Amino acid sequence: MTDNPGAQDDAGIRRRIQKDMDMFEGSIAEASAIEAGADKKVRKVIDLARMYASDSKSYLSKGDLYTSFSCISYAHGLLDAVKGIYGKERDI
């Protein structure tokens, strides 16, 4: 038993990371519509989001759950910022 009753086991954390990765795929599809007409700096931010998502998958496969979750969270944040600037965000 753990001292933190709200703590998740590794399997639960993996499921959460995978859920966030799946959500990212939908979000990056929305951002792709922005990317086509965006300037170079915005395209760079979207590319960075893709790289962070890729890093998240890599860290997950190595069992580094904390870094994986951090990477996918950062990827979402980058896309949310771009979508917010272009008025495409959901309720941020």
Sine and cosine of phi, psi and omega as CSV:
sin_phi,cos_phi,sin_psi,cos_psi,sin_omega,cos_omega
0.00,0.00,0.55,-0.83,-0.04,-1.00
-0.98,-0.18,0.39,-0.92,0.05,-1.00
-0.95,0.32,-0.34,0.94,-0.02,-1.00
-0.94,-0.35,0.98,-0.21,-0.06,-1.00
-0.90,0.43,-0.31,0.95,0.02,-1.00
-1.00,0.01,-0.08,1.00,-0.04,-1.00
-0.93,0.38,0.59,-0.81,0.03,-1.00
-0.98,-0.18,0.47,-0.88,0.11,-0.99
-0.99,0.17,0.15,-0.99,-0.03,-1.00
-0.83,0.55,-0.64,0.77,-0.01,-1.00
-0.89,0.45,-0.64,0.77,0.03,-1.00
-0.92,0.40,-0.64,0.77,0.03,-1.00
-0.92,0.40,-0.67,0.74,0.05,-1.00
-0.86,0.51,-0.67,0.74,0.02,-1.00
-0.89,0.46,-0.66,0.75,0.01,-1.00
-0.90,0.43,-0.69,0.72,0.02,-1.00
-0.89,0.46,-0.70,0.71,0.01,-1.00
-0.89,0.46,-0.64,0.77,0.06,-1.00
-0.87,0.49,-0.69,0.72,0.02,-1.00
-0.91,0.41,-0.59,0.81,0.06,-1.00
-0.90,0.43,-0.66,0.75,0.03,-1.00
-0.90,0.44,-0.66,0.75,0.05,-1.00
-0.90,0.44,-0.59,0.81,0.02,-1.00
-0.88,0.47,-0.63,0.77,0.00,-1.00
-0.86,0.51,-0.65,0.76,0.06,-1.00
-0.93,0.37,-0.63,0.77,-0.02,-1.00
-0.93,0.36,-0.62,0.78,0.00,-1.00
-0.94,0.35,-0.50,0.86,0.07,-1.00
-0.90,0.44,-0.65,0.76,0.06,-1.00
-0.91,0.41,-0.64,0.77,-0.02,-1.00
-0.94,0.35,-0.44,0.90,0.01,-1.00
-0.88,0.47,-0.54,0.84,0.05,-1.00
-0.91,0.41,-0.57,0.82,0.05,-1.00
-0.95,0.30,-0.66,0.75,-0.12,-0.99
-0.84,0.54,-0.61,0.79,-0.07,-1.00
-0.85,0.53,-0.62,0.79,-0.04,-1.00
-0.96,-0.28,0.17,0.99,-0.09,-1.00
-1.00,0.03,0.33,-0.94,0.06,-1.00
-0.97,0.22,0.09,-1.00,-0.10,-0.99
-0.86,0.50,-0.63,0.77,-0.04,-1.00
-0.91,0.41,-0.65,0.76,0.02,-1.00
-0.93,0.37,-0.67,0.74,0.05,-1.00
-0.87,0.49,-0.60,0.80,0.04,-1.00
-0.90,0.44,-0.67,0.74,0.01,-1.00
-0.90,0.44,-0.66,0.75,0.03,-1.00
-0.91,0.42,-0.64,0.77,0.08,-1.00
-0.89,0.46,-0.65,0.76,0.05,-1.00
-0.88,0.48,-0.65,0.76,0.04,-1.00
-0.87,0.49,-0.68,0.73,0.05,-1.00
-0.88,0.48,-0.66,0.75,-0.01,-1.00
-0.91,0.41,-0.67,0.74,0.05,-1.00
-0.89,0.45,-0.63,0.78,0.04,-1.00
-0.90,0.43,-0.65,0.76,0.05,-1.00
-0.90,0.44,-0.67,0.74,0.05,-1.00
-0.88,0.48,-0.63,0.77,0.01,-1.00
-0.85,0.52,-0.70,0.71,0.03,-1.00
-0.88,0.48,-0.67,0.74,-0.01,-1.00
-0.89,0.45,-0.74,0.68,0.01,-1.00
-0.90,0.43,-0.60,0.80,0.03,-1.00
-0.89,0.46,-0.68,0.73,-0.01,-1.00
-0.91,0.41,-0.41,0.91,0.03,-1.00
-1.00,0.00,-0.08,1.00,0.01,-1.00
1.00,0.07,0.13,0.99,0.02,-1.00
-1.00,0.02,0.99,0.13,-0.13,-0.99
-0.93,0.37,-0.61,0.80,-0.02,-1.00
-0.90,0.44,-0.73,0.68,-0.01,-1.00
-0.93,0.36,-0.62,0.79,0.04,-1.00
-0.86,0.51,-0.74,0.67,-0.01,-1.00
-0.90,0.43,-0.63,0.78,0.03,-1.00
-0.88,0.47,-0.69,0.72,-0.03,-1.00
-0.90,0.43,-0.72,0.70,-0.04,-1.00
-0.94,0.34,-0.54,0.84,0.06,-1.00
-0.91,0.41,-0.67,0.74,0.01,-1.00
-0.91,0.41,-0.65,0.76,0.04,-1.00
-0.85,0.52,-0.70,0.71,0.04,-1.00
-0.88,0.48,-0.68,0.74,-0.01,-1.00
-0.88,0.48,-0.67,0.74,0.04,-1.00
-0.88,0.47,-0.71,0.70,0.01,-1.00
-0.92,0.39,-0.63,0.77,0.04,-1.00
-0.87,0.50,-0.63,0.77,0.02,-1.00
-0.90,0.44,-0.72,0.69,0.00,-1.00
-0.89,0.46,-0.74,0.68,-0.02,-1.00
-0.91,0.42,-0.55,0.83,0.05,-1.00
-0.90,0.43,-0.67,0.74,0.02,-1.00
-0.88,0.47,-0.61,0.79,-0.06,-1.00
-1.00,-0.09,0.14,0.99,0.07,-1.00
0.94,0.34,0.43,0.90,-0.04,-1.00
-0.95,-0.30,0.05,1.00,-0.07,-1.00
-0.96,0.28,0.46,-0.89,0.18,-0.98
-0.99,0.14,-0.53,-0.85,0.01,-1.00
-0.99,0.15,0.99,-0.13,0.00,-1.00
-0.99,0.14,0.00,0.00,0.00,0.00
